[in-house]
Amino acid sequence: MLPDLAAPSTATLRRASDTRVSQYWDKEHLVSHLMGERDHSSVVWDYVAVFQQGELWDQAPPQPIFAKKPVIRGIDGARDALRQLLEANVK
């Protein structure tokens, strides 16, 4: 993990151009803390999770329908989980 020195550049954000994608810069690691970060060695990064549409984050994130790290090992599973959600919403 590289230090967060600045928000992602326009070029970096352009990599995820789908209008359904949201990018958040979490300089203070607020989401990582919600997901279990206690110190530098437990920072949550390089992690992919798929959540059911409409699930609200309250004191902690809801249970994901799919989660994996590192991201490279979770691409197929995340794709399958998203496909299942999209197909369920079409019916």
Backbone bond lengths (Angstrom), bond angles and torsions (degrees), N, CA, C in turn:
res aa  C-N    CA-C-N  psi(-1)  N-CA   C-N-CA  omega(-1)  CA-C   N-CA-C  phi
1 M - - - 1.455 - - 1.511 108.54 -
2 L 1.297 115.99 132.34 1.458 121.08 178.40 1.519 109.34 -91.95
3 P 1.333 116.46 150.96 1.466 117.97 177.76 1.528 111.18 -63.04
4 D 1.312 115.92 143.73 1.467 121.33 177.74 1.519 108.72 -83.95
5 L 1.324 115.61 93.43 1.455 119.92 -178.53 1.520 112.04 -90.33
6 A 1.318 115.92 -26.87 1.464 120.13 -178.12 1.526 108.67 -157.71
7 A 1.311 115.81 161.87 1.465 121.17 176.69 1.527 109.22 -62.65
8 P 1.337 118.30 156.92 1.463 120.93 179.34 1.532 111.42 -58.13
9 S 1.321 115.51 141.96 1.460 121.14 179.18 1.523 110.50 -73.13
10 T 1.310 116.17 165.52 1.461 121.68 176.57 1.521 110.23 -58.82
11 A 1.333 117.59 -39.92 1.465 121.09 179.64 1.528 110.72 -63.57
12 T 1.306 116.46 -39.63 1.464 120.28 178.33 1.515 110.25 -66.18
13 L 1.314 117.44 -45.51 1.466 121.26 -179.19 1.519 111.97 -64.75
14 R 1.328 117.45 -29.65 1.465 122.12 -179.43 1.530 111.70 -64.99
15 R 1.330 118.27 -20.39 1.466 121.30 -179.87 1.533 111.71 -62.04
16 A 1.321 116.64 -30.46 1.471 121.57 178.91 1.521 107.49 -112.17
17 S 1.329 116.09 80.30 1.467 120.88 -171.05 1.527 113.97 -89.69
18 D 1.314 118.58 -7.78 1.461 121.07 179.44 1.524 108.94 -61.65
19 T 1.318 117.49 134.30 1.473 121.06 -176.50 1.528 112.91 -65.38
20 R 1.339 117.29 -16.50 1.465 120.57 178.67 1.527 112.74 -84.15
21 V 1.325 116.68 -6.67 1.468 121.54 -178.32 1.512 109.91 -89.14
22 S 1.320 115.31 136.85 1.470 121.25 174.29 1.519 108.64 -120.63
23 Q 1.308 116.47 136.89 1.462 122.11 178.15 1.515 108.28 -115.83
24 Y 1.301 115.82 128.08 1.461 120.72 178.32 1.521 108.75 -124.03
25 W 1.297 115.97 133.48 1.451 121.08 175.09 1.516 107.04 -97.07
26 D 1.305 116.61 121.01 1.456 122.59 -172.91 1.525 110.22 -114.02
27 K 1.325 115.12 68.02 1.464 121.06 -175.61 1.526 112.52 -54.37
28 E 1.320 117.19 -37.35 1.471 120.96 -177.28 1.535 112.86 -88.85
29 H 1.344 116.83 3.21 1.466 122.91 178.34 1.530 112.45 60.50
30 L 1.311 117.64 33.65 1.462 120.76 -178.31 1.522 112.21 -61.07
31 V 1.333 117.19 -43.05 1.461 120.31 178.88 1.524 110.18 -68.28
32 S 1.308 117.24 -41.72 1.462 120.73 178.25 1.528 110.74 -59.53
33 H 1.332 116.64 -40.58 1.472 119.69 177.22 1.525 110.92 -63.47
34 L 1.336 117.29 -41.45 1.463 120.62 177.32 1.529 111.88 -61.93
35 M 1.329 115.51 -29.28 1.458 120.20 -176.89 1.526 112.64 -94.59
36 G 1.337 117.15 8.73 1.458 119.23 172.29 1.512 117.35 117.92
37 E 1.326 118.51 -0.76 1.466 119.38 178.97 1.529 110.15 -61.72
38 R 1.333 115.84 129.26 1.457 121.68 176.56 1.526 111.72 -116.51
39 D 1.333 115.53 -29.49 1.456 121.27 -179.19 1.533 107.98 -156.98
40 H 1.338 116.47 -175.95 1.473 120.39 -175.85 1.532 112.09 -58.61
41 S 1.327 117.52 -33.22 1.466 119.55 -176.90 1.529 113.08 -76.81
42 S 1.326 118.10 -12.86 1.470 119.82 -178.51 1.525 113.04 -112.96
43 V 1.334 117.52 17.60 1.463 121.02 177.74 1.528 109.00 -58.63
44 V 1.322 116.35 133.77 1.470 121.38 179.48 1.524 107.72 -89.05
45 W 1.330 116.04 114.11 1.461 121.06 179.03 1.527 107.99 -152.23
46 D 1.317 116.17 166.03 1.460 122.16 -177.97 1.525 109.51 52.55
47 Y 1.322 115.32 51.79 1.462 123.69 -172.67 1.520 108.16 -134.84
48 V 1.315 115.93 135.00 1.463 120.48 177.18 1.521 108.10 -118.33
49 A 1.322 116.09 136.58 1.459 121.31 177.41 1.528 108.63 -141.91
50 V 1.317 115.31 143.94 1.460 122.10 177.11 1.525 106.60 -119.23
51 F 1.327 115.24 127.03 1.457 121.35 -178.71 1.522 110.12 -113.64
52 Q 1.301 115.33 149.23 1.457 121.66 175.37 1.531 109.13 -61.39
53 Q 1.314 117.62 135.62 1.456 121.90 177.91 1.525 109.90 -56.86
54 G 1.318 116.18 137.31 1.455 121.36 177.18 1.514 114.27 88.92
55 E 1.335 118.08 -7.91 1.462 120.47 177.36 1.526 108.90 -69.20
56 L 1.317 116.22 133.05 1.455 120.77 -179.53 1.520 111.45 -101.77
57 W 1.315 114.73 139.87 1.459 120.19 174.82 1.518 106.57 -89.00
58 D 1.316 116.31 124.95 1.461 120.84 179.69 1.524 108.20 -114.97
59 Q 1.302 118.56 -107.99 1.463 121.60 178.42 1.525 111.75 -74.95
60 A 1.315 116.21 -22.10 1.460 123.03 178.65 1.520 107.52 -152.71
61 P 1.326 117.16 162.27 1.461 118.68 178.71 1.528 110.77 -65.50
62 P 1.337 116.93 150.83 1.464 119.30 174.87 1.534 109.46 -68.70
63 Q 1.287 115.76 168.36 1.468 120.39 177.42 1.527 108.63 -68.39
64 P 1.328 118.61 123.64 1.466 119.48 177.86 1.523 110.50 -72.87
65 I 1.332 115.69 154.00 1.462 118.17 174.37 1.522 109.98 -81.82
66 F 1.338 116.42 -16.70 1.463 121.93 174.41 1.517 108.02 -152.67
67 A 1.333 116.81 140.12 1.464 121.65 175.40 1.520 108.89 -152.99
68 K 1.323 116.24 144.36 1.463 120.62 -179.70 1.517 109.70 -162.39
69 K 1.291 116.83 150.39 1.453 122.61 169.14 1.509 108.40 -144.56
70 P 1.280 118.79 148.37 1.454 127.51 -7.49 1.531 111.06 -68.57
71 V 1.304 115.39 162.93 1.462 122.02 -176.17 1.524 111.46 -53.37
72 I 1.319 117.37 -41.77 1.465 120.71 -176.39 1.528 111.60 -57.41
73 R 1.327 117.98 -28.81 1.464 121.19 179.52 1.534 112.06 -87.74
74 G 1.321 116.56 -7.49 1.453 119.85 -177.32 1.506 115.30 -111.56
75 I 1.324 117.02 4.05 1.465 119.86 -175.33 1.522 111.84 -60.84
76 D 1.322 117.63 -48.31 1.469 119.93 -177.97 1.526 111.20 -64.38
77 G 1.321 117.32 -43.31 1.458 120.75 179.49 1.511 112.38 -64.86
78 A 1.329 116.47 -40.17 1.470 120.29 177.85 1.523 110.03 -65.17
79 R 1.315 116.56 -41.87 1.471 120.85 178.39 1.526 110.31 -60.63
80 D 1.339 116.39 -44.66 1.465 120.30 179.64 1.528 111.44 -64.07
81 A 1.329 117.19 -42.09 1.469 121.18 179.92 1.528 110.32 -64.25
82 L 1.327 117.20 -43.03 1.461 120.56 177.96 1.520 111.31 -64.21
83 R 1.321 116.47 -41.24 1.467 120.46 178.93 1.531 110.14 -61.08
84 Q 1.333 117.12 -43.44 1.467 120.81 178.86 1.523 111.15 -62.18
85 L 1.336 117.26 -41.73 1.466 120.37 178.38 1.512 111.08 -63.91
86 L 1.327 117.06 -44.39 1.456 120.66 -179.80 1.520 111.37 -64.27
87 E 1.330 117.71 -42.35 1.460 120.64 178.60 1.517 111.59 -64.91
88 A 1.333 117.47 -36.99 1.462 121.48 179.05 1.529 110.75 -66.74
89 N 1.323 117.13 -34.24 1.469 121.32 -179.50 1.525 112.00 -75.61
90 V 1.322 117.95 -22.02 1.464 122.05 179.80 1.525 110.18 -77.89
91 K 1.321 116.75 -32.34 1.475 120.93 -175.81 1.490 112.43 -72.30
